[in-house]
Amino acid sequence: MKLSANLGFLWTELSLLDAIRAAAEAGFDAVECHWPFDVSPNAVGAALDETGLPMIGLNTVRGDMERGDFGLCAMPGREAEARAAIEQAVAYARAIGCSAVHAMAGKSGGGAEAEAVYRANLEFACATAGDITILIEPINRRDAPGYHVAAVEQAAETVSAVGRANLKIMADCYHIQVGQGDLVRRLETHLPMIGHIQIAAAPSRAEPDEGELNYPWIAGALAAMGYDGYLGAEYRPRNGTETGLGWMASIQSL
């Protein structure tokens, strides 16, 4: 089972370039990040070449942080901003050889108008991305009140409605468990639509070695289902990244 280090949460005390190197030294198979746009793509690409790690995902920008934005793609009236964010993320991903972009929906509160805007922006994203995968992520509304996509089933309905081969679901096990539960059944039901899976303990969002989810068992179940992608480690370390990596061996050995 292949593991990816999410550098939005891991090694945050380091620069992005040094965090890529730290992930390689720790034995991760890939890296992903949130918003790398203040770092030169040439420098990031060089660090990826140096370590041999692929970058498998990055996010579109959140928007205006003072307004509380958490994505733009499902926000009516802000289509121009959303599409500029999509173009920025796709261009950066293409420059560094990154295989996927997470198109952040935003805190629309839901509703038909927001969903129509979301689908139109996702159509634009998929057309712009070409061979890059566009990901959408259900995020639980305890952590992100009002987020447009809160359920796996809603994400699946959107993917089906848009109907683009390069639109997939990013299934974060933490968010699904906190927001919905019945995690493994939901992963199995929607596996053909899932482009990436992320892991963290629930309910703490710490290292994936405590709490309600048994990740070695879940990883084995995913392997049995035929999942051959990465598990993205997107958790908040309890006491620094380096001291909390003991969980990796039990999953990489599968």
ChimeraX commands (.cxc) that place a marker at each C-alpha (Angstrom):
marker #1 position 0.00,0.00,0.00 radius 0.5
marker #1 position 1.50,3.31,-1.12 radius 0.5
marker #1 position 1.61,6.30,1.24 radius 0.5
marker #1 position 1.63,9.99,0.38 radius 0.5
marker #1 position 2.66,12.72,2.84 radius 0.5
marker #1 position 0.34,15.73,2.89 radius 0.5
marker #1 position 2.71,18.63,3.41 radius 0.5
marker #1 position -0.11,20.96,4.36 radius 0.5
marker #1 position -0.12,19.18,7.74 radius 0.5
marker #1 position 3.23,17.35,7.96 radius 0.5
marker #1 position 6.62,19.07,8.43 radius 0.5
marker #1 position 4.94,22.49,8.50 radius 0.5
marker #1 position 7.96,23.93,10.31 radius 0.5
marker #1 position 10.03,23.34,7.14 radius 0.5
marker #1 position 9.95,25.04,3.79 radius 0.5
marker #1 position 8.00,23.15,1.14 radius 0.5
marker #1 position 11.25,22.09,-0.54 radius 0.5
marker #1 position 12.73,20.73,2.69 radius 0.5
marker #1 position 9.43,19.06,3.57 radius 0.5
marker #1 position 9.56,17.16,0.27 radius 0.5
marker #1 position 13.05,15.97,1.18 radius 0.5
marker #1 position 11.93,15.00,4.70 radius 0.5
marker #1 position 9.05,12.95,3.29 radius 0.5
marker #1 position 11.44,11.07,1.04 radius 0.5
marker #1 position 13.80,10.37,3.93 radius 0.5
marker #1 position 10.89,9.09,6.03 radius 0.5
marker #1 position 9.93,6.53,3.38 radius 0.5
marker #1 position 6.82,8.06,1.84 radius 0.5
marker #1 position 6.07,7.10,-1.75 radius 0.5
marker #1 position 4.66,10.48,-2.84 radius 0.5
marker #1 position 3.76,13.94,-1.56 radius 0.5
marker #1 position 0.72,16.21,-1.83 radius 0.5
marker #1 position 0.17,19.74,-0.61 radius 0.5
marker #1 position -2.44,22.45,-0.13 radius 0.5
marker #1 position -1.41,25.83,-1.58 radius 0.5
marker #1 position 2.16,25.86,-2.92 radius 0.5
marker #1 position 1.74,28.96,-5.07 radius 0.5
marker #1 position 4.22,31.20,-3.24 radius 0.5
marker #1 position 7.04,28.76,-4.08 radius 0.5
marker #1 position 8.54,28.68,-7.56 radius 0.5
marker #1 position 7.28,25.68,-9.53 radius 0.5
marker #1 position 10.79,25.29,-10.93 radius 0.5
marker #1 position 12.15,24.88,-7.39 radius 0.5
marker #1 position 9.41,22.42,-6.45 radius 0.5
marker #1 position 9.97,20.45,-9.62 radius 0.5
marker #1 position 13.69,20.27,-8.88 radius 0.5
marker #1 position 13.03,18.97,-5.35 radius 0.5
marker #1 position 10.67,16.33,-6.74 radius 0.5
marker #1 position 13.29,15.27,-9.29 radius 0.5
marker #1 position 15.95,15.18,-6.58 radius 0.5
marker #1 position 13.92,12.90,-4.31 radius 0.5
marker #1 position 12.14,10.87,-6.98 radius 0.5
marker #1 position 8.77,11.52,-5.35 radius 0.5
marker #1 position 5.72,12.42,-7.43 radius 0.5
marker #1 position 3.44,15.27,-6.33 radius 0.5
marker #1 position -0.04,13.79,-6.55 radius 0.5
marker #1 position -2.28,16.67,-5.49 radius 0.5
marker #1 position -2.71,20.35,-4.66 radius 0.5
marker #1 position -5.72,22.59,-3.98 radius 0.5
marker #1 position -7.28,25.59,-5.61 radius 0.5
marker #1 position -6.99,28.66,-3.38 radius 0.5
marker #1 position -9.52,29.25,-0.61 radius 0.5
marker #1 position -10.37,32.82,-1.65 radius 0.5
marker #1 position -10.66,35.80,0.68 radius 0.5
marker #1 position -9.63,34.56,4.10 radius 0.5
marker #1 position -10.97,37.70,5.82 radius 0.5
marker #1 position -14.42,36.81,4.45 radius 0.5
marker #1 position -14.05,33.26,5.72 radius 0.5
marker #1 position -13.76,31.70,2.27 radius 0.5
marker #1 position -12.97,28.00,2.07 radius 0.5
marker #1 position -13.04,27.56,-1.67 radius 0.5
marker #1 position -14.87,29.28,-4.52 radius 0.5
marker #1 position -16.18,26.72,-7.00 radius 0.5
marker #1 position -19.75,26.49,-5.63 radius 0.5
marker #1 position -20.15,30.15,-4.74 radius 0.5
marker #1 position -22.77,31.95,-6.90 radius 0.5
marker #1 position -21.63,35.30,-8.22 radius 0.5
marker #1 position -17.95,34.44,-7.90 radius 0.5
marker #1 position -17.50,32.40,-11.04 radius 0.5
marker #1 position -14.70,34.59,-12.41 radius 0.5
marker #1 position -12.67,34.17,-9.20 radius 0.5
marker #1 position -13.32,30.41,-9.17 radius 0.5
marker #1 position -12.17,29.98,-12.75 radius 0.5
marker #1 position -9.06,32.07,-12.17 radius 0.5
marker #1 position -8.26,29.83,-9.19 radius 0.5
marker #1 position -8.78,26.73,-11.32 radius 0.5
marker #1 position -6.50,28.07,-14.05 radius 0.5
marker #1 position -3.83,28.97,-11.48 radius 0.5
marker #1 position -3.90,25.50,-9.86 radius 0.5
marker #1 position -3.93,23.60,-13.16 radius 0.5
marker #1 position -1.05,25.66,-14.56 radius 0.5
marker #1 position 1.01,25.07,-11.41 radius 0.5
marker #1 position 0.18,21.35,-11.40 radius 0.5
marker #1 position 1.19,21.03,-15.03 radius 0.5
marker #1 position 4.48,22.87,-14.37 radius 0.5
marker #1 position 5.52,20.43,-11.63 radius 0.5
marker #1 position 4.02,17.25,-13.09 radius 0.5
marker #1 position 1.32,17.03,-10.42 radius 0.5
marker #1 position -1.42,14.56,-11.31 radius 0.5
marker #1 position -4.48,16.03,-9.56 radius 0.5
marker #1 position -6.09,19.29,-8.45 radius 0.5
marker #1 position -8.68,19.53,-5.67 radius 0.5
marker #1 position -11.29,22.10,-6.73 radius 0.5
marker #1 position -12.44,23.49,-3.38 radius 0.5
marker #1 position -16.19,24.06,-3.36 radius 0.5
marker #1 position -16.61,26.64,-0.58 radius 0.5
marker #1 position -19.14,27.29,2.15 radius 0.5
marker #1 position -22.19,27.81,-0.04 radius 0.5
marker #1 position -24.63,26.35,2.49 radius 0.5
marker #1 position -25.93,24.08,-0.27 radius 0.5
marker #1 position -28.89,24.60,-2.54 radius 0.5
marker #1 position -29.73,24.22,-6.21 radius 0.5
marker #1 position -28.19,27.50,-7.38 radius 0.5
marker #1 position -24.85,26.72,-5.73 radius 0.5
marker #1 position -24.87,23.21,-7.18 radius 0.5
marker #1 position -25.54,24.53,-10.68 radius 0.5
marker #1 position -22.60,26.94,-10.34 radius 0.5
marker #1 position -20.46,24.12,-8.95 radius 0.5
marker #1 position -21.18,21.82,-11.86 radius 0.5
marker #1 position -20.49,24.53,-14.43 radius 0.5
marker #1 position -17.17,25.37,-12.78 radius 0.5
marker #1 position -16.24,21.69,-12.61 radius 0.5
marker #1 position -17.01,21.34,-16.33 radius 0.5
marker #1 position -14.61,24.23,-16.91 radius 0.5
marker #1 position -12.01,22.66,-14.60 radius 0.5
marker #1 position -12.13,19.29,-16.33 radius 0.5
marker #1 position -11.84,20.88,-19.76 radius 0.5
marker #1 position -8.94,23.07,-18.60 radius 0.5
marker #1 position -7.14,20.22,-16.83 radius 0.5
marker #1 position -6.82,17.84,-19.77 radius 0.5
marker #1 position -5.01,14.77,-18.45 radius 0.5
marker #1 position -4.89,16.15,-14.88 radius 0.5
marker #1 position -7.55,14.74,-12.54 radius 0.5
marker #1 position -9.97,17.15,-10.87 radius 0.5
marker #1 position -10.95,16.04,-7.35 radius 0.5
marker #1 position -13.91,17.04,-5.20 radius 0.5
marker #1 position -13.94,16.30,-1.49 radius 0.5
marker #1 position -16.83,15.80,0.93 radius 0.5
marker #1 position -15.87,17.74,4.09 radius 0.5
marker #1 position -17.77,17.27,7.33 radius 0.5
marker #1 position -19.81,20.25,8.49 radius 0.5
marker #1 position -18.67,20.02,12.09 radius 0.5
marker #1 position -15.23,21.19,10.99 radius 0.5
marker #1 position -16.41,23.31,8.05 radius 0.5
marker #1 position -19.97,24.56,8.69 radius 0.5
marker #1 position -21.83,25.27,5.48 radius 0.5
marker #1 position -19.35,23.51,3.19 radius 0.5
marker #1 position -21.09,22.72,-0.07 radius 0.5
marker #1 position -20.20,19.01,-0.27 radius 0.5
marker #1 position -20.65,17.13,3.00 radius 0.5
marker #1 position -21.58,13.59,1.91 radius 0.5
marker #1 position -19.97,11.01,-0.33 radius 0.5
marker #1 position -23.31,10.39,-2.02 radius 0.5
marker #1 position -23.65,14.08,-2.89 radius 0.5
marker #1 position -20.16,14.07,-4.41 radius 0.5
marker #1 position -21.02,10.96,-6.41 radius 0.5
marker #1 position -24.19,12.63,-7.73 radius 0.5
marker #1 position -22.14,15.63,-8.84 radius 0.5
marker #1 position -19.51,13.46,-10.55 radius 0.5
marker #1 position -22.25,11.55,-12.39 radius 0.5
marker #1 position -24.03,14.75,-13.45 radius 0.5
marker #1 position -20.86,16.38,-14.80 radius 0.5
marker #1 position -19.93,13.18,-16.57 radius 0.5
marker #1 position -16.24,13.86,-17.17 radius 0.5
marker #1 position -13.72,11.03,-17.02 radius 0.5
marker #1 position -11.17,13.19,-15.19 radius 0.5
marker #1 position -13.54,14.19,-12.35 radius 0.5
marker #1 position -13.16,12.02,-9.26 radius 0.5
marker #1 position -13.90,12.01,-5.53 radius 0.5
marker #1 position -11.22,12.60,-2.92 radius 0.5
marker #1 position -12.38,10.37,-0.08 radius 0.5
marker #1 position -10.97,11.58,3.25 radius 0.5
marker #1 position -11.63,8.81,5.76 radius 0.5
marker #1 position -11.59,11.25,8.67 radius 0.5
marker #1 position -14.25,13.49,7.14 radius 0.5
marker #1 position -16.44,10.55,6.11 radius 0.5
marker #1 position -16.25,8.95,9.55 radius 0.5
marker #1 position -16.99,12.20,11.41 radius 0.5
marker #1 position -19.76,13.27,9.04 radius 0.5
marker #1 position -21.38,9.99,8.07 radius 0.5
marker #1 position -19.77,6.81,9.41 radius 0.5
marker #1 position -20.10,3.39,7.73 radius 0.5
marker #1 position -16.77,4.22,6.11 radius 0.5
marker #1 position -15.71,0.99,4.41 radius 0.5
marker #1 position -19.12,0.37,2.85 radius 0.5
marker #1 position -19.10,3.89,1.42 radius 0.5
marker #1 position -15.60,3.44,0.03 radius 0.5
marker #1 position -16.57,0.14,-1.57 radius 0.5
marker #1 position -19.80,1.49,-3.05 radius 0.5
marker #1 position -18.13,4.49,-4.65 radius 0.5
marker #1 position -14.69,3.05,-5.42 radius 0.5
marker #1 position -15.01,3.46,-9.23 radius 0.5
marker #1 position -15.47,7.21,-8.69 radius 0.5
marker #1 position -12.70,7.63,-6.10 radius 0.5
marker #1 position -9.47,9.19,-7.31 radius 0.5
marker #1 position -7.64,9.54,-4.00 radius 0.5
marker #1 position -8.05,8.46,-0.37 radius 0.5
marker #1 position -6.76,10.34,2.68 radius 0.5
marker #1 position -6.35,9.11,6.26 radius 0.5
marker #1 position -6.25,10.49,9.80 radius 0.5
marker #1 position -7.49,9.33,13.18 radius 0.5
marker #1 position -11.13,9.96,14.00 radius 0.5
marker #1 position -12.26,11.90,15.89 radius 0.5
marker #1 position -8.90,13.52,16.81 radius 0.5
marker #1 position -7.42,13.96,13.29 radius 0.5
marker #1 position -4.05,12.93,14.76 radius 0.5
marker #1 position -1.80,10.11,13.52 radius 0.5
marker #1 position -3.84,7.23,12.04 radius 0.5
marker #1 position -3.05,4.89,14.93 radius 0.5
marker #1 position -5.81,5.71,17.44 radius 0.5
marker #1 position -9.52,6.25,17.75 radius 0.5
marker #1 position -12.43,4.78,15.83 radius 0.5
marker #1 position -10.67,3.63,12.65 radius 0.5
marker #1 position -8.39,0.60,12.32 radius 0.5
marker #1 position -6.30,1.64,9.34 radius 0.5
marker #1 position -4.29,-1.56,8.84 radius 0.5
marker #1 position -7.62,-3.38,8.53 radius 0.5
marker #1 position -9.08,-0.65,6.28 radius 0.5
marker #1 position -5.98,-0.71,4.07 radius 0.5
marker #1 position -6.34,-4.48,3.73 radius 0.5
marker #1 position -9.99,-4.08,2.80 radius 0.5
marker #1 position -9.09,-1.48,0.17 radius 0.5
marker #1 position -6.44,-3.77,-1.29 radius 0.5
marker #1 position -9.01,-6.56,-1.47 radius 0.5
marker #1 position -11.38,-4.20,-3.31 radius 0.5
marker #1 position -8.65,-3.52,-5.88 radius 0.5
marker #1 position -7.68,0.00,-4.82 radius 0.5
marker #1 position -4.17,0.61,-6.14 radius 0.5
marker #1 position -3.80,4.33,-5.44 radius 0.5
marker #1 position -2.15,6.15,-2.56 radius 0.5
marker #1 position -3.28,6.70,1.01 radius 0.5
marker #1 position -2.64,10.36,1.74 radius 0.5
marker #1 position -1.51,11.07,5.32 radius 0.5
marker #1 position -3.41,14.28,6.07 radius 0.5
marker #1 position -3.35,14.45,9.85 radius 0.5
marker #1 position -2.25,16.86,12.57 radius 0.5
marker #1 position 0.75,15.36,14.38 radius 0.5
marker #1 position 0.39,15.10,18.15 radius 0.5
marker #1 position 4.01,15.99,18.96 radius 0.5
marker #1 position 5.80,16.79,15.72 radius 0.5
marker #1 position 5.88,14.82,12.49 radius 0.5
marker #1 position 9.09,12.88,13.04 radius 0.5
marker #1 position 8.06,11.38,16.39 radius 0.5
marker #1 position 4.73,10.10,15.10 radius 0.5
marker #1 position 5.61,8.04,12.03 radius 0.5
marker #1 position 5.52,4.62,13.66 radius 0.5
marker #1 position 2.11,3.88,12.12 radius 0.5
marker #1 position 3.58,3.69,8.60 radius 0.5
marker #1 position 5.10,0.21,8.85 radius 0.5
marker #1 position 1.81,-1.54,9.59 radius 0.5
marker #1 position 0.27,-0.18,6.37 radius 0.5
marker #1 position 3.26,-0.27,4.01 radius 0.5
marker #1 position 3.75,-3.96,4.80 radius 0.5
marker #1 position 0.36,-4.87,3.29 radius 0.5
marker link #1:1,2 radius 0.2
marker link #1:2,3 radius 0.2
marker link #1:3,4 radius 0.2
marker link #1:4,5 radius 0.2
marker link #1:5,6 radius 0.2
marker link #1:6,7 radius 0.2
marker link #1:7,8 radius 0.2
marker link #1:8,9 radius 0.2
marker link #1:9,10 radius 0.2
marker link #1:10,11 radius 0.2
marker link #1:11,12 radius 0.2
marker link #1:12,13 radius 0.2
marker link #1:13,14 radius 0.2
marker link #1:14,15 radius 0.2
marker link #1:15,16 radius 0.2
marker link #1:16,17 radius 0.2
marker link #1:17,18 radius 0.2
marker link #1:18,19 radius 0.2
marker link #1:19,20 radius 0.2
marker link #1:20,21 radius 0.2
marker link #1:21,22 radius 0.2
marker link #1:22,23 radius 0.2
marker link #1:23,24 radius 0.2
marker link #1:24,25 radius 0.2
marker link #1:25,26 radius 0.2
marker link #1:26,27 radius 0.2
marker link #1:27,28 radius 0.2
marker link #1:28,29 radius 0.2
marker link #1:29,30 radius 0.2
marker link #1:30,31 radius 0.2
marker link #1:31,32 radius 0.2
marker link #1:32,33 radius 0.2
marker link #1:33,34 radius 0.2
marker link #1:34,35 radius 0.2
marker link #1:35,36 radius 0.2
marker link #1:36,37 radius 0.2
marker link #1:37,38 radius 0.2
marker link #1:38,39 radius 0.2
marker link #1:39,40 radius 0.2
marker link #1:40,41 radius 0.2
marker link #1:41,42 radius 0.2
marker link #1:42,43 radius 0.2
marker link #1:43,44 radius 0.2
marker link #1:44,45 radius 0.2
marker link #1:45,46 radius 0.2
marker link #1:46,47 radius 0.2
marker link #1:47,48 radius 0.2
marker link #1:48,49 radius 0.2
marker link #1:49,50 radius 0.2
marker link #1:50,51 radius 0.2
marker link #1:51,52 radius 0.2
marker link #1:52,53 radius 0.2
marker link #1:53,54 radius 0.2
marker link #1:54,55 radius 0.2
marker link #1:55,56 radius 0.2
marker link #1:56,57 radius 0.2
marker link #1:57,58 radius 0.2
marker link #1:58,59 radius 0.2
marker link #1:59,60 radius 0.2
marker link #1:60,61 radius 0.2
marker link #1:61,62 radius 0.2
marker link #1:62,63 radius 0.2
marker link #1:63,64 radius 0.2
marker link #1:64,65 radius 0.2
marker link #1:65,66 radius 0.2
marker link #1:66,67 radius 0.2
marker link #1:67,68 radius 0.2
marker link #1:68,69 radius 0.2
marker link #1:69,70 radius 0.2
marker link #1:70,71 radius 0.2
marker link #1:71,72 radius 0.2
marker link #1:72,73 radius 0.2
marker link #1:73,74 radius 0.2
marker link #1:74,75 radius 0.2
marker link #1:75,76 radius 0.2
marker link #1:76,77 radius 0.2
marker link #1:77,78 radius 0.2
marker link #1:78,79 radius 0.2
marker link #1:79,80 radius 0.2
marker link #1:80,81 radius 0.2
marker link #1:81,82 radius 0.2
marker link #1:82,83 radius 0.2
marker link #1:83,84 radius 0.2
marker link #1:84,85 radius 0.2
marker link #1:85,86 radius 0.2
marker link #1:86,87 radius 0.2
marker link #1:87,88 radius 0.2
marker link #1:88,89 radius 0.2
marker link #1:89,90 radius 0.2
marker link #1:90,91 radius 0.2
marker link #1:91,92 radius 0.2
marker link #1:92,93 radius 0.2
marker link #1:93,94 radius 0.2
marker link #1:94,95 radius 0.2
marker link #1:95,96 radius 0.2
marker link #1:96,97 radius 0.2
marker link #1:97,98 radius 0.2
marker link #1:98,99 radius 0.2
marker link #1:99,100 radius 0.2
marker link #1:100,101 radius 0.2
marker link #1:101,102 radius 0.2
marker link #1:102,103 radius 0.2
marker link #1:103,104 radius 0.2
marker link #1:104,105 radius 0.2
marker link #1:105,106 radius 0.2
marker link #1:106,107 radius 0.2
marker link #1:107,108 radius 0.2
marker link #1:108,109 radius 0.2
marker link #1:109,110 radius 0.2
marker link #1:110,111 radius 0.2
marker link #1:111,112 radius 0.2
marker link #1:112,113 radius 0.2
marker link #1:113,114 radius 0.2
marker link #1:114,115 radius 0.2
marker link #1:115,116 radius 0.2
marker link #1:116,117 radius 0.2
marker link #1:117,118 radius 0.2
marker link #1:118,119 radius 0.2
marker link #1:119,120 radius 0.2
marker link #1:120,121 radius 0.2
marker link #1:121,122 radius 0.2
marker link #1:122,123 radius 0.2
marker link #1:123,124 radius 0.2
marker link #1:124,125 radius 0.2
marker link #1:125,126 radius 0.2
marker link #1:126,127 radius 0.2
marker link #1:127,128 radius 0.2
marker link #1:128,129 radius 0.2
marker link #1:129,130 radius 0.2
marker link #1:130,131 radius 0.2
marker link #1:131,132 radius 0.2
marker link #1:132,133 radius 0.2
marker link #1:133,134 radius 0.2
marker link #1:134,135 radius 0.2
marker link #1:135,136 radius 0.2
marker link #1:136,137 radius 0.2
marker link #1:137,138 radius 0.2
marker link #1:138,139 radius 0.2
marker link #1:139,140 radius 0.2
marker link #1:140,141 radius 0.2
marker link #1:141,142 radius 0.2
marker link #1:142,143 radius 0.2
marker link #1:143,144 radius 0.2
marker link #1:144,145 radius 0.2
marker link #1:145,146 radius 0.2
marker link #1:146,147 radius 0.2
marker link #1:147,148 radius 0.2
marker link #1:148,149 radius 0.2
marker link #1:149,150 radius 0.2
marker link #1:150,151 radius 0.2
marker link #1:151,152 radius 0.2
marker link #1:152,153 radius 0.2
marker link #1:153,154 radius 0.2
marker link #1:154,155 radius 0.2
marker link #1:155,156 radius 0.2
marker link #1:156,157 radius 0.2
marker link #1:157,158 radius 0.2
marker link #1:158,159 radius 0.2
marker link #1:159,160 radius 0.2
marker link #1:160,161 radius 0.2
marker link #1:161,162 radius 0.2
marker link #1:162,163 radius 0.2
marker link #1:163,164 radius 0.2
marker link #1:164,165 radius 0.2
marker link #1:165,166 radius 0.2
marker link #1:166,167 radius 0.2
marker link #1:167,168 radius 0.2
marker link #1:168,169 radius 0.2
marker link #1:169,170 radius 0.2
marker link #1:170,171 radius 0.2
marker link #1:171,172 radius 0.2
marker link #1:172,173 radius 0.2
marker link #1:173,174 radius 0.2
marker link #1:174,175 radius 0.2
marker link #1:175,176 radius 0.2
marker link #1:176,177 radius 0.2
marker link #1:177,178 radius 0.2
marker link #1:178,179 radius 0.2
marker link #1:179,180 radius 0.2
marker link #1:180,181 radius 0.2
marker link #1:181,182 radius 0.2
marker link #1:182,183 radius 0.2
marker link #1:183,184 radius 0.2
marker link #1:184,185 radius 0.2
marker link #1:185,186 radius 0.2
marker link #1:186,187 radius 0.2
marker link #1:187,188 radius 0.2
marker link #1:188,189 radius 0.2
marker link #1:189,190 radius 0.2
marker link #1:190,191 radius 0.2
marker link #1:191,192 radius 0.2
marker link #1:192,193 radius 0.2
marker link #1:193,194 radius 0.2
marker link #1:194,195 radius 0.2
marker link #1:195,196 radius 0.2
marker link #1:196,197 radius 0.2
marker link #1:197,198 radius 0.2
marker link #1:198,199 radius 0.2
marker link #1:199,200 radius 0.2
marker link #1:200,201 radius 0.2
marker link #1:201,202 radius 0.2
marker link #1:202,203 radius 0.2
marker link #1:203,204 radius 0.2
marker link #1:204,205 radius 0.2
marker link #1:205,206 radius 0.2
marker link #1:206,207 radius 0.2
marker link #1:207,208 radius 0.2
marker link #1:208,209 radius 0.2
marker link #1:209,210 radius 0.2
marker link #1:210,211 radius 0.2
marker link #1:211,212 radius 0.2
marker link #1:212,213 radius 0.2
marker link #1:213,214 radius 0.2
marker link #1:214,215 radius 0.2
marker link #1:215,216 radius 0.2
marker link #1:216,217 radius 0.2
marker link #1:217,218 radius 0.2
marker link #1:218,219 radius 0.2
marker link #1:219,220 radius 0.2
marker link #1:220,221 radius 0.2
marker link #1:221,222 radius 0.2
marker link #1:222,223 radius 0.2
marker link #1:223,224 radius 0.2
marker link #1:224,225 radius 0.2
marker link #1:225,226 radius 0.2
marker link #1:226,227 radius 0.2
marker link #1:227,228 radius 0.2
marker link #1:228,229 radius 0.2
marker link #1:229,230 radius 0.2
marker link #1:230,231 radius 0.2
marker link #1:231,232 radius 0.2
marker link #1:232,233 radius 0.2
marker link #1:233,234 radius 0.2
marker link #1:234,235 radius 0.2
marker link #1:235,236 radius 0.2
marker link #1:236,237 radius 0.2
marker link #1:237,238 radius 0.2
marker link #1:238,239 radius 0.2
marker link #1:239,240 radius 0.2
marker link #1:240,241 radius 0.2
marker link #1:241,242 radius 0.2
marker link #1:242,243 radius 0.2
marker link #1:243,244 radius 0.2
marker link #1:244,245 radius 0.2
marker link #1:245,246 radius 0.2
marker link #1:246,247 radius 0.2
marker link #1:247,248 radius 0.2
marker link #1:248,249 radius 0.2
marker link #1:249,250 radius 0.2
marker link #1:250,251 radius 0.2
marker link #1:251,252 radius 0.2
marker link #1:252,253 radius 0.2
marker link #1:253,254 radius 0.2
view
